[in-house]
């Protein structure tokens, strides 16, 4: 018997007092061979499930999440293979992957599921599979009444340290809302749109109440050479945290990905409250982005030092996207500045890919917004008329919605070895000392810095030209529509 499940050894209840789904999980642990790797993994799953139960947060959604975690772990280990960290495993009949974490088995991972959805829509152009993923993901949303409001939450039942469980993320709340709104427009049904609206409610609540919003103010406190803190002040600037269990860890890419999700959602729905959340978040980003600039690289978060190259490139793309889509000239300029750090260190520019992604998303959301009537993204396409072609035709669509839009897109090329970096933020280099990112160094030849080759110089010049043109177009758009900032 699992020690933590019996009274007097961990404070739990005996099997007869547990919910049926949880009691079944404990029995699965008992049936696994003693001393086996499988039993160790299942015990960790059961311990987390019991922790959620004791915190009075057990629900149908949590029961489902732990049930599939046990099933995926058992089925994978039957193959005799050793799982790799972050390995994906699809249970038969399921559309979202389970993800392996050391010592925690295979897990329901909302951020990774959204990453998979990103791959389907952005790189593969598979709208039907995208809708199926979002429909299945919606089954894991917990709806609670918090402070008089109905809130939809996508819980994470694993942790990078021990507990507490569950925790919530601005990425899964923001991108979840945006992608479910997209799936609804693609024929997934109005229930997805209703779920998306509930997910947005978490942006009004602090982490202590199940939300992802912290409000910042006061002076900046420097910690060492490359870390800083900002005081939490009621009524201050909102920052949407990637990890509700670590609200002082202001992870930059997680914040920006949540803003991207809010942009998608508010663009498709015209929801003024979501637009206000986006606008306020963008203002915060403009105010604090320079704190993440070391002068030759970007910080992963305020506490965990320089970003890896993968994350630095993600920062460039997200800054560029938010600047282009939301008419924020400052963010485009910062993207160009940070891209310059790549080129100065002998690396390829990220701006061409950033431009391509920005065009893809602004045009995709523009097409989808027409399906629901009313678009808030037309102005964001000024200066972006060239690029990815989108053709649309009415068809029954992949879901049940009548007349769903069928998109025929020129898909973005998939960078080698970079398939899932759009949502690698869930994998967390540097958090709690798991892996400290090293500061990049200039390549040297003898005593001097090696010259960047002509090809890189050419790429950077083209990128700078593209950036300058976009900045000019943003200035013109702002002059023509001075009150139309944000979406």
Secondary structure as the mmCIF struct_conf table of DSSP 4:
data_model
#
loop_
_struct_conf.conf_type_id
_struct_conf.id
_struct_conf.beg_label_comp_id
_struct_conf.beg_label_asym_id
_struct_conf.beg_label_seq_id
_struct_conf.end_label_comp_id
_struct_conf.end_label_asym_id
_struct_conf.end_label_seq_id
HELX_RH_3T_P HELX_RH_3T_P1 UNK A 3 UNK A 5
BEND BEND1 UNK A 6 UNK A 6
TURN_TY1_P TURN_TY1_P1 UNK A 7 UNK A 8
BEND BEND2 UNK A 9 UNK A 11
HELX_RH_3T_P HELX_RH_3T_P2 UNK A 15 UNK A 17
BEND BEND3 UNK A 18 UNK A 18
HELX_RH_AL_P HELX_RH_AL_P1 UNK A 20 UNK A 31
BEND BEND4 UNK A 32 UNK A 32
HELX_LH_PP_P HELX_LH_PP_P1 UNK A 33 UNK A 33
TURN_TY1_P TURN_TY1_P2 UNK A 34 UNK A 35
HELX_RH_AL_P HELX_RH_AL_P2 UNK A 37 UNK A 54
TURN_TY1_P TURN_TY1_P3 UNK A 55 UNK A 56
HELX_RH_AL_P HELX_RH_AL_P3 UNK A 60 UNK A 78
TURN_TY1_P TURN_TY1_P4 UNK A 79 UNK A 80
HELX_LH_PP_P HELX_LH_PP_P2 UNK A 81 UNK A 84
TURN_TY1_P TURN_TY1_P5 UNK A 85 UNK A 86
STRN STRN1 UNK A 88 UNK A 89
HELX_LH_PP_P HELX_LH_PP_P3 UNK A 90 UNK A 91
TURN_TY1_P TURN_TY1_P6 UNK A 92 UNK A 93
BEND BEND5 UNK A 95 UNK A 96
STRN STRN2 UNK A 98 UNK A 101
TURN_TY1_P TURN_TY1_P7 UNK A 102 UNK A 104
STRN STRN3 UNK A 105 UNK A 108
HELX_RH_AL_P HELX_RH_AL_P4 UNK A 110 UNK A 118
HELX_RH_PI_P HELX_RH_PI_P1 UNK A 119 UNK A 123
BEND BEND6 UNK A 124 UNK A 124
HELX_RH_AL_P HELX_RH_AL_P5 UNK A 127 UNK A 138
TURN_TY1_P TURN_TY1_P8 UNK A 139 UNK A 140
STRN STRN4 UNK A 142 UNK A 146
TURN_TY1_P TURN_TY1_P9 UNK A 147 UNK A 148
STRN STRN5 UNK A 149 UNK A 153
STRN STRN6 UNK A 156 UNK A 156
BEND BEND7 UNK A 160 UNK A 162
BEND BEND8 UNK A 165 UNK A 165
STRN STRN7 UNK A 167 UNK A 167
HELX_RH_AL_P HELX_RH_AL_P6 UNK A 170 UNK A 183
HELX_RH_PI_P HELX_RH_PI_P2 UNK A 184 UNK A 188
HELX_RH_AL_P HELX_RH_AL_P7 UNK A 190 UNK A 200
HELX_RH_3T_P HELX_RH_3T_P3 UNK A 201 UNK A 204
BEND BEND9 UNK A 205 UNK A 205
HELX_RH_3T_P HELX_RH_3T_P4 UNK A 207 UNK A 209
TURN_TY1_P TURN_TY1_P10 UNK A 210 UNK A 210
STRN STRN8 UNK A 213 UNK A 223
TURN_TY1_P TURN_TY1_P11 UNK A 224 UNK A 226
STRN STRN9 UNK A 227 UNK A 232
TURN_TY1_P TURN_TY1_P12 UNK A 234 UNK A 235
BEND BEND10 UNK A 236 UNK A 236
STRN STRN10 UNK A 237 UNK A 240
BEND BEND11 UNK A 242 UNK A 242
HELX_RH_3T_P HELX_RH_3T_P5 UNK A 244 UNK A 246
TURN_TY1_P TURN_TY1_P13 UNK A 247 UNK A 248
STRN STRN11 UNK A 251 UNK A 251
HELX_RH_AL_P HELX_RH_AL_P8 UNK A 252 UNK A 269
HELX_RH_AL_P HELX_RH_AL_P9 UNK A 272 UNK A 288
HELX_RH_3T_P HELX_RH_3T_P6 UNK A 289 UNK A 292
STRN STRN12 UNK A 293 UNK A 293
BEND BEND12 UNK A 295 UNK A 297
STRN STRN13 UNK A 298 UNK A 299
BEND BEND13 UNK A 300 UNK A 300
STRN STRN14 UNK A 301 UNK A 301
BEND BEND14 UNK A 302 UNK A 304
STRN STRN15 UNK A 306 UNK A 306
HELX_LH_PP_P HELX_LH_PP_P4 UNK A 307 UNK A 308
HELX_RH_AL_P HELX_RH_AL_P10 UNK A 309 UNK A 326
TURN_TY1_P TURN_TY1_P14 UNK A 327 UNK A 327
HELX_RH_AL_P HELX_RH_AL_P11 UNK A 329 UNK A 344
TURN_TY1_P TURN_TY1_P15 UNK A 345 UNK A 346
HELX_LH_PP_P HELX_LH_PP_P5 UNK A 347 UNK A 349
BEND BEND15 UNK A 350 UNK A 350
HELX_RH_AL_P HELX_RH_AL_P12 UNK A 351 UNK A 372
BEND BEND16 UNK A 373 UNK A 373
BEND BEND17 UNK A 376 UNK A 376
BEND BEND18 UNK A 378 UNK A 378
HELX_RH_3T_P HELX_RH_3T_P7 UNK A 379 UNK A 381
TURN_TY1_P TURN_TY1_P16 UNK A 382 UNK A 383
BEND BEND19 UNK A 386 UNK A 388
STRN STRN16 UNK A 390 UNK A 394
BEND BEND20 UNK A 398 UNK A 401
TURN_TY1_P TURN_TY1_P17 UNK A 402 UNK A 403
STRN STRN17 UNK A 405 UNK A 409
HELX_LH_PP_P HELX_LH_PP_P6 UNK A 411 UNK A 413
TURN_TY1_P TURN_TY1_P18 UNK A 416 UNK A 417
TURN_TY1_P TURN_TY1_P19 UNK A 419 UNK A 420
HELX_RH_3T_P HELX_RH_3T_P8 UNK A 421 UNK A 427
TURN_TY1_P TURN_TY1_P20 UNK A 429 UNK A 430
HELX_RH_3T_P HELX_RH_3T_P9 UNK A 431 UNK A 433
BEND BEND21 UNK A 434 UNK A 434
HELX_LH_PP_P HELX_LH_PP_P7 UNK A 436 UNK A 440
STRN STRN18 UNK A 444 UNK A 445
TURN_TY1_P TURN_TY1_P21 UNK A 446 UNK A 447
STRN STRN19 UNK A 448 UNK A 449
HELX_LH_PP_P HELX_LH_PP_P8 UNK A 450 UNK A 453
HELX_RH_AL_P HELX_RH_AL_P13 UNK A 454 UNK A 480
TURN_TY1_P TURN_TY1_P22 UNK A 482 UNK A 483
#
